[in-house]
Amino acid sequence: MTAMRWLACGLIALSLAGCVSHPVRPLPTLSVAELAAASARQAAHEAWAREHRAWSLQGRVALSNGRDGGSGRMDWRQQDLHYDVSLSAPVTRQSWRLSGDETAATLAGLEGGTRSGTDPAALLREATRWEIPVTALTAWVRGARADEASHGRATLGYGADGRLSRIEQAGWVIDYGAWQATQGTELPVRLEARRADAKVRLIVDAWDGADAP
């Protein structure tokens, strides 16, 4: 069974009501003082993220490419630049695992055996047809902009409460729906990344073992 097929099966079986895509919401207009406070808050959070480079999350992910869609359970473990991402469809008991760093990636669990490459996003696209910006998501999933030297300049948008609400970077738009206070900061528990027809929607159930709401 191909990755596309078993993820589609998982979509039928796995409830992701909270991961349904919503219309793009307009961002509020903040005063100069409010924008300065939000920017300072974001800078402090990104400084925290740079200092805490080992983390993990468990959650539910829904993927679509404008033609096909699927969903499953996600387990992501990060140690500095090294990532280990597992995606599984519980009913079909199929899974794949992507591991690597900024220079090499290995994809295991698909028909045809293990595949390797230098670009994890390209490797996934070729093997599964899913568009998942793995390297940039390492930062986005924690509510931080990805390295601008590698991914281009980011534009940030904030909500009325001063929290980060949107990142636009590398052609992707990442919207944040909910946050959880944990480990001296706040981390996203609901987000959607989209570019053209590609969408990645994520609900985080646990950050580093701390249950998310």
C-alpha positions in Angstrom: 0.0 0.0 0.0 1.4 3.4 -1.0 1.9 6.3 1.5 -0.9 8.2 -0.3 -3.3 5.2 0.0 -2.8 4.4 3.6 -3.0 8.1 4.7 -6.3 8.4 2.8 -7.6 5.4 4.7 -6.4 7.0 8.0 -8.4 10.1 7.1 -11.6 8.1 7.2 -10.8 6.4 10.5 -9.1 9.2 12.5 -11.2 12.0 13.9 -9.5 15.4 13.4 -12.5 17.7 13.8 -10.3 20.3 15.4 -8.0 20.2 12.4 -10.5 21.2 9.8 -9.3 24.0 7.7 -10.9 27.4 8.3 -11.1 30.5 6.1 -8.1 32.9 6.4 -8.9 35.3 9.1 -7.9 39.0 8.9 -5.3 40.2 11.4 -6.2 43.1 13.7 -4.5 46.5 13.4 -2.3 47.0 16.4 -1.2 50.4 17.8 2.5 51.2 17.7 2.8 50.4 21.4 0.9 47.1 21.0 3.1 46.1 18.0 6.3 46.9 19.9 5.1 44.8 22.9 4.1 41.9 20.6 7.5 42.0 18.7 9.4 42.0 22.0 7.4 39.1 23.2 8.1 37.2 20.0 11.8 38.0 20.2 12.0 36.6 23.7 10.2 33.5 22.6 12.5 32.9 19.7 15.5 33.4 22.0 14.1 30.7 24.2 13.6 28.4 21.2 17.2 28.9 20.2 18.4 27.9 23.6 16.1 24.9 23.9 17.1 22.8 20.9 16.0 19.4 22.1 12.3 18.8 22.1 9.5 16.4 21.1 5.8 16.5 20.3 3.0 14.0 19.8 0.0 15.0 17.9 -2.4 14.5 14.9 -1.7 15.7 11.4 -3.9 16.2 8.4 -2.3 16.6 4.9 -3.8 17.7 1.6 -2.4 18.6 -1.8 -5.6 19.9 -3.5 -6.4 16.5 -4.9 -5.8 14.0 -2.1 -6.0 14.2 1.6 -5.0 12.0 4.6 -4.3 12.1 8.3 -2.5 10.2 11.0 -0.6 10.3 14.2 2.7 12.3 14.3 5.6 11.8 16.7 8.4 14.4 16.2 11.7 14.3 18.1 14.3 16.9 17.6 17.9 17.0 19.0 19.6 20.2 17.8 19.6 19.8 14.0 18.7 16.1 13.9 15.0 15.3 13.4 13.1 12.0 13.7 9.5 12.2 12.5 7.1 9.3 12.5 3.7 9.3 10.9 1.2 6.5 11.3 -2.4 5.6 10.3 -3.8 3.6 13.3 -6.4 1.6 11.5 -4.2 0.4 8.6 -1.2 0.1 11.0 1.0 1.6 8.3 3.7 4.1 9.1 6.8 5.8 7.7 9.7 7.4 9.5 11.8 10.4 8.3 15.1 11.1 10.0 18.1 13.2 9.2 19.5 16.7 9.6 20.2 19.7 7.3 22.5 17.7 5.0 20.9 14.2 4.7 17.5 12.5 5.1 16.3 8.9 5.2 12.7 7.8 4.6 11.8 4.3 5.8 8.6 2.3 5.9 7.3 2.7 2.3 7.0 0.1 -0.4 10.3 -0.3 -2.3 12.5 0.0 0.7 14.3 2.9 2.4 15.1 6.0 0.4 17.7 8.6 1.1 18.4 12.2 -0.1 19.8 15.5 0.8 16.4 17.4 0.9 13.8 16.0 3.2 10.9 17.9 1.6 12.0 16.8 -1.9 12.4 13.2 -0.6 8.8 13.2 0.8 7.4 14.9 -2.3 9.0 12.3 -4.6 8.0 9.3 -2.4 4.5 10.3 -1.2 3.4 13.4 -3.2 2.9 15.2 0.1 4.4 18.7 0.4 5.8 19.0 3.9 8.5 21.7 4.6 10.3 19.6 7.2 13.3 21.8 7.8 11.3 25.0 8.2 8.6 23.3 10.2 11.2 22.6 12.8 11.0 26.3 13.7 7.4 27.0 12.6 5.9 24.3 14.7 7.3 26.0 17.8 6.0 29.4 16.8 9.3 30.8 15.5 10.4 31.9 12.1 12.7 29.6 10.2 16.3 30.6 9.5 16.1 33.5 7.1 19.4 32.8 5.5 18.0 29.5 4.3 14.3 30.2 3.9 14.1 33.9 3.2 12.7 36.8 5.1 9.6 36.1 7.3 6.7 38.4 7.9 5.0 38.1 11.3 1.4 38.9 12.2 0.0 39.2 15.7 -3.4 38.8 17.3 -5.2 41.3 19.5 -3.7 39.5 22.5 -0.2 40.1 21.3 0.4 36.4 20.5 1.9 35.4 17.2 -0.9 34.7 14.8 0.8 34.2 11.4 4.1 33.7 9.8 4.6 34.2 6.0 7.9 32.7 4.8 9.3 30.8 1.8 5.9 31.0 0.1 4.1 29.4 3.0 1.5 30.9 5.3 1.4 29.5 8.8 -1.6 30.4 11.0 -1.7 29.6 14.7 -5.0 28.8 16.4 -4.1 28.0 20.0 -1.2 28.0 22.4 -0.2 26.2 25.6 1.9 27.6 28.5 4.7 25.2 29.2 8.4 25.3 30.3 8.5 29.0 30.9 7.0 30.0 27.5 4.0 29.3 25.2 4.0 26.7 22.4 1.5 26.2 19.6 -1.0 23.4 19.9 -3.0 24.1 16.7 -1.5 25.4 13.5 -2.0 25.2 9.7 0.7 25.7 7.1 -0.4 26.2 3.5 1.2 27.1 0.1 -0.9 26.9 -3.0 -2.8 23.6 -2.8 -0.6 22.1 -0.2 -1.8 22.1 3.4 -0.4 20.7 6.7 -2.7 21.0 9.7 -1.4 19.9 13.1 -2.9 19.5 16.6 -0.3 18.9 19.3 -1.5 16.6 22.1 1.7 16.8 24.1 4.9 18.9 24.1 7.8 17.1 25.8 5.4 15.0 27.8 3.3 17.9 28.9 -0.3 17.3 27.9 -1.8 19.9 25.6 -5.5 21.0 25.9 
